[in-house]
Amino acid sequence: MFTARALHKSYAAGVTGCSASARVLAGLDLELHPGDVVGVTGPRACGKTTLLRCVAGLTRPDRGALHWADDARRPRTVAVAPAAYPFETVHDVIARTCADPRIDPAILATTVAALSLDVVLGTAQFNLTTCERARLALAIGLAGVEPLLVVDGTIDAIGAAWRPAVRLLFAARAETGGAILAAGRDTDALAAVVARIFTLHAGRLVPDAAAGAALPAASVVRVAEPVPARGSPLH
C-alpha cells in the first residue's frame, strides 16, 4: 500500500546568517500493507509529524523514495485543529461531511455512535472539549473511503475511557483491508489502540514492545531493512 525508502529530511534554523539545521529523518524505511495498524511515538520535534506528512504526500523529503499503491495515493489525514466554523454545531459538521463523496455515511453513523458524539450533536464546536474535538475528527477520518489513514496527535487527546472504542474501530478498519499510521507522544495511549509501535529515534524507526496485543496478530507493520536511495526521489 505504501513504501518509504531511505527518507532524509532536515529543517534550516530559519535565522538569517545561521547555517545550522535540524535533521529529523535520517535514512528512514517504512512499509505499510492492508490491515496494518501502526503507532509512531517519540518526544516533541523528533520528526513524527514530518514523517506523517511525507506519508500523506504533503511534505517532500530531501532525499529518498516514496511509493503509494494507486488506491492509496491520497491518504486521509486526521488532526485536532482549530475549527474552520467554530459556531457550527456537531450536527451541522456531520451533515456537511456526509455530503462529501469521499465519506461513507453509514460508517460515519457507526463511528459517531461508538465515540458517543450523539450526546453533543447540538454543541457548537467552540464549546467542545479537546477530547470531544479529537473524537469528532477521528470519527470523520475513519469514515473516509481512502484505504490509508494518517492520524497525527489525535490519540494523545482522547481520554483513556475512549481507547477501547478506538481500538475496536481501528480493528474493524484493519479487517476491511484499510491501514492506519498514528503518531503521538503518549506511548500508553498508542499501545492501547494499535498493533505495533515504533519509536522515532535519531531519524529512524526503532521497534517498541509496548503494543501488539490490542489488535489481531495479522495487523502488524513490516519495516524494511535500510536500502540505498535510488532513482527519482518520488513516485
C-alpha positions in Angstrom: 0.0 0.0 0.0 2.8 2.4 0.9 6.6 2.2 0.9 9.2 4.7 2.0 12.9 4.1 1.3 15.9 5.9 2.9 14.0 9.1 3.7 16.0 12.1 4.8 14.6 15.4 5.9 16.2 18.4 7.6 15.0 21.9 8.5 17.0 25.1 8.5 17.3 27.1 11.6 15.4 30.0 10.0 17.8 32.6 11.3 19.5 35.0 8.9 23.2 34.2 8.7 22.8 30.9 10.6 23.6 27.7 8.5 22.6 25.3 11.3 19.9 22.7 10.5 18.0 20.0 12.4 17.8 16.6 10.9 14.6 14.8 11.7 14.6 11.9 9.2 17.9 10.0 8.6 17.5 7.1 6.2 14.1 6.0 7.5 12.4 3.0 5.9 8.8 2.0 6.2 6.2 -0.3 4.6 2.5 -0.3 5.2 0.3 -3.1 4.0 -3.5 -3.6 4.0 -4.6 -4.4 7.6 -1.6 -2.6 9.3 -2.3 -0.5 12.3 0.9 1.2 13.4 1.9 3.8 16.0 4.9 6.1 16.0 5.9 7.7 19.2 8.8 10.0 20.3 9.4 13.3 22.0 8.3 16.7 20.7 10.1 17.8 17.5 11.6 14.4 16.8 10.0 14.2 13.3 6.7 12.4 13.8 4.6 15.0 12.0 7.2 15.3 9.3 7.0 11.5 8.7 3.2 11.5 8.6 3.2 14.5 6.2 5.6 12.6 3.9 3.3 9.5 4.1 0.3 11.8 3.3 2.2 13.4 0.4 2.1 16.8 2.0 5.9 17.2 2.6 8.7 16.3 0.2 11.7 14.6 1.7 15.2 16.0 0.9 16.2 12.5 -0.3 14.7 9.1 -0.5 11.8 7.4 -2.4 8.1 7.3 -1.6 5.6 5.0 -3.4 1.9 4.6 -2.9 -0.4 2.0 -4.4 -2.8 3.6 -6.8 -5.8 3.5 -4.4 -3.7 4.8 -1.5 -2.1 7.8 -3.3 -4.3 10.3 -1.4 -4.3 9.2 2.2 -6.8 10.9 4.6 -5.2 12.8 7.5 -6.7 13.4 11.0 -5.5 16.0 13.4 -7.1 18.2 16.1 -7.0 21.7 14.6 -9.0 24.9 15.2 -12.5 24.7 13.8 -12.9 26.5 10.5 -16.5 27.3 11.5 -16.5 27.5 15.3 -20.2 28.3 15.7 -21.2 25.3 13.6 -22.7 22.5 15.7 -21.5 18.9 15.7 -24.8 18.0 13.9 -24.0 20.6 11.2 -20.5 19.3 10.8 -21.7 15.7 10.4 -24.4 16.8 7.9 -21.9 18.8 5.8 -19.4 15.9 6.0 -22.0 13.4 4.7 -22.2 15.4 1.5 -18.6 14.6 0.8 -18.4 11.7 -1.8 -15.2 10.5 -0.1 -17.2 9.8 3.2 -19.3 6.7 3.8 -22.4 8.0 5.7 -23.1 4.5 7.2 -19.6 4.2 8.6 -19.8 7.8 9.9 -23.0 7.0 11.8 -21.3 4.0 13.3 -18.2 5.9 14.4 -20.2 8.8 15.8 -22.3 6.4 17.9 -19.2 4.4 19.0 -17.5 7.6 20.2 -20.7 8.9 21.9 -20.8 12.0 19.8 -24.5 11.8 19.6 -24.8 13.4 23.0 -23.1 16.6 21.8 -24.8 17.0 18.4 -26.3 20.3 19.4 -23.0 21.7 20.8 -21.1 24.4 18.9 -17.5 23.4 18.0 -16.0 26.2 20.1 -17.7 24.7 23.2 -16.3 21.2 22.6 -13.6 19.9 24.9 -10.3 18.8 23.4 -11.3 15.2 23.9 -14.6 15.8 22.1 -12.9 17.6 19.2 -10.4 14.7 18.9 -13.2 12.1 18.8 -15.1 14.1 16.2 -12.0 14.4 14.0 -11.3 10.6 14.4 -15.0 9.7 13.7 -14.9 11.6 10.4 -11.4 10.3 9.5 -12.5 6.6 10.0 -15.5 7.2 7.7 -13.3 8.2 4.8 -13.2 5.8 1.8 -9.4 6.2 1.4 -7.6 3.0 2.4 -4.8 4.7 4.2 -5.5 6.9 7.2 -2.8 9.1 8.8 -3.6 10.2 12.4 -1.4 12.9 13.9 -1.5 13.5 17.6 -5.2 12.8 17.9 -4.8 9.7 20.1 -3.0 11.8 22.7 -6.1 13.9 23.1 -8.6 11.1 23.5 -9.1 10.1 27.1 -8.4 6.6 28.4 -12.1 5.8 28.7 -12.4 6.0 24.9 -9.4 3.9 24.0 -11.3 0.6 23.9 -13.8 2.0 21.4 -11.0 3.4 19.3 -9.2 0.0 19.4 -12.4 -1.7 18.1 -12.8 0.9 15.3 -9.2 0.5 14.3 -9.6 -3.3 14.3 -12.7 -3.0 12.1 -10.9 -0.9 9.6 -8.0 -3.3 9.5 -10.4 -6.2 8.9 -11.6 -4.5 5.7 -8.1 -4.0 4.4 -7.5 -0.5 5.5 -4.3 0.7 7.1 -3.6 3.3 9.8 -0.5 5.1 10.8 -0.9 7.1 14.0 1.7 9.3 15.8 1.7 10.7 19.3 3.9 11.3 22.3 1.7 9.2 24.7 3.1 5.7 24.3 0.4 4.2 26.6 -2.4 5.7 24.6 -1.0 4.4 21.3 -0.3 1.0 22.8 -4.0 0.7 23.7 -5.2 1.2 20.1 -2.5 -0.1 17.7 -1.0 -3.4 16.9 2.7 -2.3 16.7 4.6 0.8 17.9 7.8 2.2 16.7 9.9 5.0 18.4 11.3 7.6 16.1 14.9 8.0 17.3 17.8 9.7 15.6 15.7 9.9 12.4 14.8 6.2 12.2 12.1 3.9 13.4 13.0 1.6 16.3 10.6 -1.3 17.3 8.9 -0.9 20.6 7.4 -3.8 22.6 4.6 -1.7 24.2 1.9 -2.8 21.8 0.9 -5.9 19.9 -2.0 -7.4 21.9 -4.6 -4.8 21.1 -5.4 -6.0 17.6 -5.4 -9.3 15.6 -1.9 -10.6 15.1 -2.2 -10.1 11.3 -2.4 -6.3 11.8 1.3 -5.6 12.1 3.7 -3.4 10.3 6.7 -4.6 8.3 9.7 -2.2 8.4 12.1 -2.8 5.6 15.9 -3.1 6.1 17.7 0.1 5.1 18.4 0.3 1.4 20.2 2.9 -0.6 18.1 5.7 -2.1 17.8 5.2 -5.8 16.1 6.6 -8.9 13.8 9.5 -8.7 13.0 10.7 -5.2 9.2 10.5 -5.5 6.8 8.1 -7.3 
